[in-house]
Amino acid sequence: MLRRAWRQVALLALPALALACADDGPVLPGATDGDDTPVTAVPVDPPATTTSTTTTTPTTEPDPTGDDVTEPTDPPAPSAPSTAPPTSPPDDEPPADPAVPGLPLTNAAGEHERYSGIGRLDGLGASCTAFLLDAGPPSGPAYAMTNGHCVGVFDSTTVLRDAPAEGATVTFRLFADTPTAVAEVPVQTIRYATMRGTDVAVLELATTRSAVIGLQPYALGSPPREDADLQVVGVPVDGIPSEEWFLRSSECTAGGRTRVVEFEWVWDEAVATDCTGIVGGSSGSPVFAGPLPVVHAIVNTTTIGATGGATCALGQPCEVGPSGAAMAPTRTYALPVDDWDACFTPAWDPDALGCPTEQAPTTVDAPRRAVQPGATWAATISGGGGGPYVAKAGPISVTDCRDADGYALSADVVDTPVGDLEGVYVLCAAALDDRLQPDTRQAGVAVVVVDATPPTAPIDLSVVEGEDGRVLVEPVFAPPEHSSYQLKAGPAGEVDCADPSGYDVYRRIPVVVETIPATMCVIGEDDAGNRGAPQAFTIG
């Protein structure tokens, strides 16, 4: 998922909050030292209470089929998420930066008129890309499509229906050489939005189809075949001056279909691609597989810019294979859109036969995203008409919520152990249908990572000297590795960081250092509660 305002990486939007969505995670301020207040870090021996676990992280091949996998009686242990090493370039030329979008598109001679129906979505908490749909009667409203996370849906439980979109707009014809041809169209209603198994929002525009006859609408087609030549067109904004927010394109190739897990979402039919230039603002970009105005998939997340050592956290999407979940470098993912064509008959009809909307979704709410071995799910099942419910849980590599096998009657509170070995686990829950079978199409899922490895990444400090001469120091949060801190400080030479006594929980209030030079000791704690070794910093 790409969100510019909180780019830890992926789900590719630009929110006013944190997840791409190709951007995930809150924006974390970089450590900035005061001009006259140098800070240096030195390693120290950990206290006796600190333990370290070595985890083997094998590289796994993606599962290109996305086929259902039946849960065995004794499921294999999940592998910890890992990052495969990038392939070396074939020649001596430096590789192009995959995070740099392509050149702005022009249209003075009509050379890119076929992209006139692609625009920038603003006003719903994110800057994203949206595209006009070739759907609905001429006298009826015009519709556009974007990602669910672009309209404020940012969890695996919410389904948004018929929500107002006051102040939202889609700006079309954003070509670099035709600024007077820009067309801004208000958004009337968010007809449907979800991140449950997909990442889609259907927008009703405050105009009719006949009123936007000069803009190119797009049909929805089947997902691209493997090795197909693709073109992604969108309006990336992350790192680009606002006066250069134009349509840009990326030419790339489709890989296989694969299951993808990121944060609390599972996408079972994602299309893996090598598309580059996918940054904040690219969320919702249409994927073309030829010259026809047919969209074959919609961009929603990427590993471009993702850090190593990921646990499939926000901004670190992983592909699910037989051995577990692993992050693939420089990979952009797009989700199928062809089923949504059935929702227009010809006007928007969410109850139409074949339309993939959920009428009674089952939800699973788990309070923690990462836990240590032996922890329980502590999850609550709801929705789906109120039960009875069936559920199953296990390593994500062998647990597929779409597969009816393995489900068993369950209470609405699940407090069984997650797992003893590191890796990604899922808890699936569904209501029973009229035939007393699991309604897997509307099943809910919770994703939890079992993590026993203490964080080892260097801690960043923000050091600022105030006008009164005092120095304000605070550690910079960097989840999932550094989600909380304990610290202590004192005059240089008088503080022993290896001594576990004297540490206090950091409560997001800058520490005032009045005596320079000083020593600050900081212990980082990850999302699962694992404590790293203390790190010592000299202030001044």
CORGIRA-V978027 format. One record per backbone hydrogen bond with DSSP energy under -1.0 kcal/mol. CO is the residue of the C=O (numbers start at 0). NH is the residue of the N-H. Records with the same first field share a line. If there is no record, write none. Layout:
# CORGIRA-V978027
CO=NH + NH
This chain:
# CORGIRA-V978027
0=11 + 22
1=20
3=6
5=7
9=2
10=1 + 12 + 21 + 22
11=280 + 282
12=3
19=10
20=1 + 10 + 11
23=7
31=462
33=36
37=539
39=537
41=535
46=49
63=256
81=326
96=99
97=276
104=175
106=109
109=112
111=114
112=115
114=117
116=131
118=129
119=170
120=127
121=168
124=15
127=120
129=118
130=144
131=217
132=134
136=139
137=209
139=208
141=204
142=132
143=202
144=130
145=200
147=150 + 152
159=192
162=189
164=167
167=186
168=121
169=184
170=119
171=182
172=174
173=246
177=180
182=171
184=169
185=205
187=164
188=190 + 203
189=162
190=161
191=201
192=159
193=199
194=196
199=193
200=145
201=190 + 191
202=143
203=187 + 188
204=206
206=141
208=211
209=212
211=214
217=133
218=294
224=227
227=253
229=251
230=287
231=249
233=247
236=239
240=243
241=244
243=245
246=104
247=233
249=231
251=229
252=273
253=226
255=271
257=269
258=319
259=266
260=317
261=264
264=261
266=259
269=257
270=333
271=254
272=331
278=281
279=236 + 237
281=284
282=128
284=298
285=232
286=295
287=230
291=293
292=218
294=220
296=286
297=334
298=283
300=332
302=305
311=262
312=315
317=260
318=325
319=62
320=323
322=78
323=320
325=318
326=83
330=302
331=272
332=299 + 300
333=270
334=297
336=339
337=340
338=341
339=342
340=343
342=348
346=344
348=351
351=354
360=383
362=381
364=379
368=448
370=450
371=374
374=417
378=413
379=364
381=362
382=385
387=431
388=409
389=429
390=407
391=427
393=425
394=397
399=402
403=406
407=390
411=380
413=378
415=376
418=373
422=449
423=395
424=447
425=393
426=445
427=391
428=443
429=389
430=438
432=435
436=432
437=439
438=441
439=442
441=361
443=428
445=426
447=424
448=370
449=422
459=475
461=473
463=471
465=468
469=465
470=512
471=463
472=510
473=461
477=481
479=526
481=477
483=524
484=505
485=522
486=503
487=520
489=518
490=493
495=498
503=486
510=472
512=470
516=491
517=538
518=489
519=536
520=487
521=534
522=485
523=531
524=482 + 483
525=528
529=525
534=521
535=41
536=519
537=39
538=517
